[in-house]
Amino acid sequence: MPAPRKRSTLPRDEARRHYVELAELEVLHRIRDDARALDRRPLAVGPFARLDANALAARAGKTRGALSNLFGSQAALQAATMELALDAAELLGAVEYPAPEDHERAEDWVDAFFAGEAARGPRHRERPAVDYGRLWALWLSAVPYGLWSERIAGPSLEEFAQSVAQLEALFTRALDHFGLRTADDVTLTDLATAAVNLVEGAWLNQCLSDAEPAGDALRRSGRLLWRGATLRA
């Protein structure tokens, strides 16, 4: 006969914490397993897996058959929806940054650049919309799967590299226009990478809080970054 299980001697709060940690580990195992399955076949994860084709058809004023004709199945619709959120390169390429040539002072252009980036990102309490900021928020829901899935990580890394390359070209124009250069220990790639990371960190805060006007903190941080990374040529 199996030995009788011993009653836990942990205090109640510690026991709850213990089981919550076990539950979190179980969730991570499930994400890892789903991520590995995703690399073998199309599989929608997170909120995409809960997308209901019937509800979508009703919202569009169509029948379920209209979606079936286009996608074949609800699973195919879910996978296609997730693919757009993971690879928003077309929306990224359509961004129009403020032109350095339209500003006399570098500080004014930096303010305009980071204000524009704040406006492009998601904001707390905003209504749902299909644009880059909201797709970025959807992308966040799939981030944990990128630890174990190349299908998730690949497009995200490509998009990051594209963002850095675009800012390298833009910052080159700005440095030339304002008679500046990067500091001796800073490369153009360093500056562009730092700007991308700063923007996406601010977007995360904008998802969670509306404690101050959107863009104020990002503009201030952007000025600090630019001042520390550039010198007079």
N, C-alpha and C positions, 0 to 999 in steps of 0.2 A: 504494500500500500504506500502511496506517496506520503511523505511527511507533511503534517499539517502546516499551513502557512502561518507565519508569525504575524501578529498584529503590529502595525507600525507604531514605533515609539516616538516618531517625530512630532513636535508641536504642530497644531493645526495649520498655522501660517506657513511653516516650513514644508509641511506635506503638500499644501496647495502649490507652493512654488516648485517643488520637485516634479509634480505631475504636469504643471504647465510647461516646464522645461522639456519634459519627455514629449509632450504634445507638439511643441515647436520643432523638436528634432524629427518627429514623425512627418510634419508638414514639409520640412526640408528634404527628407527622403522621398516624399511624393513628388515634389518639384523636380528633384534630380531624375527620378525615374521617368516622369513625363517629358523632361527635356531630352533625355536620351531617345525616347520613342519619337519625339518630334524630328530628330535628325534622320530617322528611318522612313518616315512618312508624314504627309501634312497632318498636323494636329493643332487645333486651336487651344490656347491655354488662357488661364485667368478669366477676365470678363468676356473675352471673345467666345469662350466655350459656352457661355450662358446666353449668347445671342439667339433669339427665337425668330425663325423665319416667318412664322405666322403673325407675330406681333409686328414685325417689320412690314409685311405686306399690308396689314391693316392700316399702319401709319401712312403708307404711301398710297392708300386707296386702291390697292391692287389685290389680286387673288394669290394664294400660295403658288398656284400653277405658273404664274408669271416669273417668280423667282426660280422655280424648279427648271423652267425652260432655259434660264440663263446660267444657272450654277449646277444643276443636276441634283444637288442635295443640300441640306442645311449645313452639313459638315464642310462642304466646299465653300459655301458662303462665309462661314465662320473663318476658314483659313484665309480666304481672299481679303477679308476685313482686317485680319491681323497683319497680313503682309503689307497693306498700305501703312499701317501705324508703325511698322518696323522699318520701313524704307520710304521716307517722305522726301526723297531726293528732289523730286519735281517741285515741291513746294519750297524746298530750301533754295533751289536754283532761281526761283522767282523773286527772292528778296531784293529790294532796292535800298541799299544803304545810303545815308546822307553823303553827298559828294564833298570831299575836302576842299575842292576848288570853290565851293559856294560859301566858304567861311574865311574870314581874315585871321582869326585867332585859332590856334590849335585847341585851346580850352573849350571854345564854343562848339567846335566840331566834335570833340570827345563827348561833350554833354549831349549833343544831338544823336550821336551814334548809340550811346548807352540808353538814352531815353527811348529811342526807337526799338532797341532790343527788349527793353522792359515791356513795351506795348505789344510786342510780337509774342510774348510768352503768355502762359495761362495765369488767371487771377482768381483769387478766392471768391466764391459765391457767384461767379459768372455763369450765365446760361450756357448749356452745351452748344458747341458749334464745330464745324469741320474746318479747322485751320491748323497751322503748324503748331501753335501753342497747345491746343487740345490733343493733337496727335502725339505731341511730346509727352503729355500727361498719360496718355494711353500706353506709350512706350514704357513708362516707368513701371506699369503693372506687369510687364514681361521681363524686367531687368533680372530678377532672381534666376530665371531660366537660362540667362546668358552665361551663368557660371558653368553650366554643363552642356549647353547646346550651341553648336556652331551655326545653326540656322538662325538663332536669335542674335548671337554675338557678331556674325559676319556683317550684315547690313548696318548695324549700329556703328561698328568700327569704320566702315567705309564712309558713312555719313559724317562721322567726327573728322576724318581726314579731309573730306570735302569742305567742311566748315573752316578748318584751319587754313586750307589752301586759299579759300576765298578771302579770309581776313589777311593773310600774308600779302595778297595782291592789293587789297584796299589800304593796308597800313603802309605799304611801299609808296603808294600815291600820296598818302598823308604826310609821310616823312619828307618826301621831296618837296611837296607844296609848302610846308611850314618851315623848311630849312632845318630839319632835325635829323638825328641818327639814333640808333639804339645805343644804350650804354655799353661800355667795353665788355661786360660779362653777360650781355643779353643778346640773343639772336632774334631775328624776326619770327622764327618758329616759336621761340619761347614766349614772345609777346602775344602772338596769335593764339597759342594754346592756353595761355593764362586767361585771355579774354573770353574764350569759349567756356572754360571751366567756371569763370566768374559769372557769366550770363546764366548758365544752366543752374548754378547754385542759387542765384537770385530767383530764377523761375520756380525752383522748389519752394523757396520761402513764400513766393506769391501764391502758390497753391494752398498754403496753410494759413496765411494771415493777411488781413487787410488793415493792420495796425497803423500804417503810414501810407501816404500817397504812393501808388505804384511807380517805381522808377527812381525815387529819391535816393534810396540806399545804393542802388546800382550805379547811378551817376556819380555819387561820391566815391564809391569804391573804384569806379572806372578812372576817375581823375587821379587817384592815388597810384593806380597801376601805371597809367600813362606817364605821370611825372617821374616815377621811379625807374621806368624802363627807357626813357629817352633823354637825349642831351642835344644842345645846339651843335649843328654840324660845323 
